[in-house]
Amino acid sequence: MADPATGTSDRLFDRARAVIPGGVNSPVRAFRSVGGTPRFIAAGSGAHLTDVDGRRYVDYVCSWGPLILGHAHPQVVAAAKAAVDRGSSYGAPTQAEVELAEGIADRYPGAEMVRCVSSGTEAGMSAIRLARGATGRTKIVKFAGHYHGHSDALLVEAGSGVATFGLPDSPGVTARATADTVVAPWNDRAAVETVFAEWPDDVALVACEPVPANMGVIPPEPGYLEFLREITSRHGAMLLFDEVLTGFRVARGGVAELSGVTPDLAAFGKVVGGGYPLAAFAGPAAIMRQLAPEGPIYQAGTLSGNPVAVAAGLAQLRLLDDEAYKGLDARADRLIAGLTEAFAAHGVPAAIPRVRSLFSVFFSERGQDAPRDFDEARACDHQRYARFFNGMLARGHYLPPSGYEAMFVSLAHTDDDLDATIAAAHEVAAEVGTGPV
Ligand SMILES: *Cc1c(COP(=O)(O)O)cnc(C)c1O
């Protein structure tokens, strides 16, 4: 019997699975790790989603981060519409691209020059090529559970959708493609020291999410980013902060501003595009000038710096002032306090690690002692997360459909939205079980 609550989504999902692998264009959307039918979305407005069955949800995914002002923010919509009316794409430079590059350079420490691309994957992969080309070295170091997009060299112990499905690597990524990728556990200094002891002059780049959020949120321990900065500098390797998720979200100047640690290269995506396909990477002029056409390191894109995406991204960035970040932090404060109380009231052992407005929920017998690395994130009770997710979804609260993802608040979330979510969490906490994992 069709469930009237999801009948239209169910039928669309059946059709989708016949013509799209898994029925979705990006794996985590399929709800595999939480079960049930993904909701097909008809519209988003402010903090709310409406699905094709007419059900409304308070949205804590926000397109996985880009919609920091909420869905269909009037000024972002107006900027995008005005750009559409001027034509979609020219294959030639525009003034708005200059303004966006200047805006990023103004906000982000050490970003003197910027190159726009269309996805975070492209930004990460291009930054690696640039680092290898500029240093003449081959090895890259990444951390287990950090996600830098789905390009071959980086798809090793890559968190996010890959972690969700427990794939150690992906078929189709050859051993040679990852032979120069070295993986270290996050927050582990000795492991990184060992890598540099083994290959003192071969590491082109150490890549990290400076606040990892694709294995759940696992902040760097105090001094860890400083340690990475020091050891890379000492060995002539570059440091990449992949701020695709954190950039323009945790602060105006991302984790670089919060931590005071300036990387050589930074990657952006998500918030920078205002919900449109836009990403970028940036760094000092001396490095960035080595890119084509000024230098020999090739990188290009037909739709790079797309005028509609740039217009939306710029409109969104311009609204993100100090007040905006205070507002986001206040929303996170309220929600985290409410969820913490809900779990405590019902004896559900949970940790909610957090950096500014970025946070995630881990259920484990360790209670409020949050995971320090990917292995500890994997050891959490992802079944319990699935029960929590489904209980919340049934009550109209759309959380990330995976226990390895961050929750996203936007400036469109009102106190009433947050309080309704907290009230629902009290009900659901009573159902998800309190026993040890
Ligand atoms: C989302 C994400 C990416 C990939 O960006 P896409 O636009 O999905 O290709 C890369 N790095 C981090 C840290 C991300 O969160």
The ligand as a MOL file (V3000), in Angstrom:
LIG
                    3D

  0  0  0     0  0            999 V3000
M  V30 BEGIN CTAB
M  V30 COUNTS 15 15 0 0 0
M  V30 BEGIN ATOM
M  V30 1 C 31.3700 19.5060 -0.8060 0
M  V30 2 C 32.8380 19.4470 -0.6710 0
M  V30 3 C 33.6940 19.2490 -1.7610 0
M  V30 4 C 33.1760 18.9150 -3.1300 0
M  V30 5 O 32.4600 19.9390 -3.7050 0
M  V30 6 P 31.4900 19.5940 -4.9410 0
M  V30 7 O 30.9690 20.9210 -5.3510 0
M  V30 8 O 30.4580 18.6460 -4.4130 0
M  V30 9 O 32.3360 18.9520 -5.9890 0
M  V30 10 C 35.0450 19.3370 -1.5620 0
M  V30 11 N 35.5590 19.5890 -0.3400 0
M  V30 12 C 34.7880 19.7700 0.7280 0
M  V30 13 C 35.4040 20.0720 2.0530 0
M  V30 14 C 33.3960 19.6930 0.6130 0
M  V30 15 O 32.6280 19.8270 1.6960 0
M  V30 END ATOM
M  V30 BEGIN BOND
M  V30 1 1 1 2
M  V30 2 1 2 3
M  V30 3 2 2 14
M  V30 4 1 3 4
M  V30 5 2 3 10
M  V30 6 1 4 5
M  V30 7 1 5 6
M  V30 8 2 6 7
M  V30 9 1 6 8
M  V30 10 1 6 9
M  V30 11 1 10 11
M  V30 12 2 11 12
M  V30 13 1 12 13
M  V30 14 1 12 14
M  V30 15 1 14 15
M  V30 END BOND
M  V30 END CTAB
M  END
